[in-house]
Amino acid sequence: MRKHLLSTLALAAAMACTTAAAAQDAAADSGSFQRIENDRFWTAADNVPIYSQGGGIFRFNDPKTGQQRYYWYGVRYEEAERYRNDPSVTQTGVTFQSVTCYSSTDLVNWRFEGDVLDRDELRENVGNRSTWVGRMGVAYLKDIGKYAMFIQHAAMSSESAVLIALSDTPTGRFKWHRWISMYDMIGTHNTGDQTVFTDEDTGKSYLIYSYGRGRSRIYVSEIGVRGGMVGLLDCHQVYRGAGREGNCMFKFRGKYYMCASDLYGWDSSHAYYLVADDIYGPYVPKDSMEVMDGCMTDYAHVTQTGFFVTVRGTKQETVVYCGDRWADFAGNGLGYNQWCPLSFNGDRPFFNSLSAWELNATTGEWRVAKGNNYVLNGSFEADRRSIPNPVKPRQEFLRGWKTEFIKGNKVTIGNPDSLTLNYFNTRDDRLHVVGEKSLNITDVVDFERRVSQQITAMPYVDLPDGTYSLTAKVCYGGDFDRLVMYAESGAGREARNLNRGKQGRWQQMRIKEVKVSGGRVAVGFHAKGKAGAYCRIDDVALTRIK
């Protein structure tokens, strides 16, 4: 009897251990969802600010643990720090301070590893002649056991080249290795824009870059060692057509996607792509890049293409678009890094413009987070210039918004006396609202106008039935017969009068409970005013509360 009892207890203990081990494995396999919130400045552990622009994220072994970690490299500029401290002033210039490095296991929680390349390292080699440092990435070269940083560098206008710096560890410090001119390869000493892409299936890394003048060609070059020196082993032109910059690449389900932006300088733009079965092509459509579905309403969440991270999880593969928000640091909204998940319809990527979402880096799954703003271009920053705009892009509407001119003057491209649909905020305005621009409703004659946005469920993002809150910041003056903010859905209409507070001052307006049903809601503003009356609107948000 005693022997049987001991045997039974031993079996139960073994089963308990097996169950506990299985539970631990399942927990490790399932990971956890972590929140990514755009339109704000990011911080690493210990409340350290994240300054990382024009860089990339790469997976390397942690020298201390041997386990793989994500390492995020980018540039810190003096102006970025100034704008973060005072967003009411748009900074100009790009004064290089350092290349920073942050590391993470889940792509959300980061720790600052330090400055891995700084101004002192450059001064030792070129003195004080540096005028531009940016657009960089890091590749691990197994043959020599070193990490190679490729970075755009201009010491003077006549001294533009690609700088290569080396380190024994992913966290630096990186030391000057060499300058390489691109002239013999492509006919210009510099690249137009560039990033580093590592193919995790082959372990090979590549420089992705454009022609130095006009950006009308895109190239792929393998990174490697020749004659004891790190450099580029080949040069393959994969595109020739309209000028593109912000060149970068990702791989998804075995296919290579070459991506780029419009030539809009520091401002946001469309996100373009080509796709191929081989990294050297041929890419389709041939020499004519496609615009990503979903990015047009707000110009890729008010960004320029930066780089991508492909998360190969236990349940699914997810590509994260990592956009840079530049615009002279950064009058087009808060935050320098805006990350959004992509979805795919066959080979066609779809850009999901979200202000808040969650990523599970273990499983690869993502989902919309609580507090996501379903209004696109709600801060009216996507448009580069005054609208109407007679030059690239020629445009007479605000991105994401429909304007109905019921009475009064209309917008006319090329007419200096035309109405202007957006207003450029003063510094005093920007103490109350975000960014350089806001919606502008006014006229020199009596007028009536309606500005609205239709918000619907998207192919990969639902608009769930429920109760939402609609908010906006409003500043008005003059005589209005009618000035309301409204929301209309299958569940009915809610409205709020806006001309009740003190004129000439920004006020937060809210419709507390908007009932949304049927995956559709219209939000907007209806103004009927006397000549000279005005209303400026900014920071419009529709968020679900229950």
Number of C-alpha atoms within 10 A of each C-alpha: 6 7 8 9 10 11 12 12 12 12 12 12 12 12 12 12 12 12 12 12 12 12 12 12 11 11 11 12 14 18 18 16 20 18 18 20 22 21 19 14 15 21 15 17 12 9 10 12 14 23 26 23 25 30 26 23 24 22 20 18 14 16 13 6 8 9 11 14 18 19 25 26 27 24 25 24 21 17 20 27 15 14 20 19 10 13 23 22 20 19 19 14 13 17 15 18 17 24 26 24 26 23 26 17 16 18 19 19 15 22 20 21 15 15 20 19 24 18 15 13 17 20 13 10 11 13 12 13 14 19 16 17 25 24 26 26 26 29 25 25 18 12 8 12 11 18 21 27 25 26 27 22 23 20 18 13 10 9 15 23 22 24 22 23 23 24 21 16 17 28 23 18 16 23 18 17 16 16 18 16 18 18 13 8 14 19 13 16 20 25 27 23 24 31 26 29 27 23 14 12 8 7 11 16 19 24 26 22 27 31 25 22 14 13 22 17 22 30 24 25 21 19 23 22 15 10 6 8 11 22 23 18 12 13 14 15 17 21 24 18 13 14 18 25 28 28 28 26 28 20 22 17 11 10 14 21 23 26 27 29 27 21 19 16 14 17 25 28 26 26 27 24 24 26 26 19 15 12 20 15 18 16 21 18 13 14 17 15 23 17 20 19 19 21 20 19 18 25 24 30 30 31 29 32 27 29 27 24 22 20 21 17 17 14 12 12 18 24 20 21 23 22 25 26 28 23 22 18 27 25 24 27 24 20 23 26 24 28 27 24 24 22 21 15 8 6 14 17 20 18 23 23 29 24 23 20 22 20 25 21 24 20 21 20 22 20 16 18 18 15 16 17 19 22 25 26 25 23 24 28 29 26 23 19 18 16 22 23 19 15 10 11 14 12 17 17 17 22 20 19 21 14 19 13 14 13 14 17 18 16 17 17 16 12 11 9 10 15 20 21 21 23 20 16 20 13 15 10 18 18 15 15 25 23 27 24 29 26 25 19 27 28 22 13 14 17 22 23 21 18 19 18 20 17 18 17 14 12 12 12 15 12 17 16 15 16 15 21 18 25 18 20 22 25 21 25 17 15 16 21 10 13 23 15 24 20 26 19 19 13 15 12 15 17 19 16 16 23 19 9 14 11 14 14 13 20 18 16 17 20 18 14 16 26 21 23 17 14 16 19 23 17 24 20 22 20 23 22 26 18 16 15 20 20 24 21 25 27 21 25 23 24 17 22 13 12
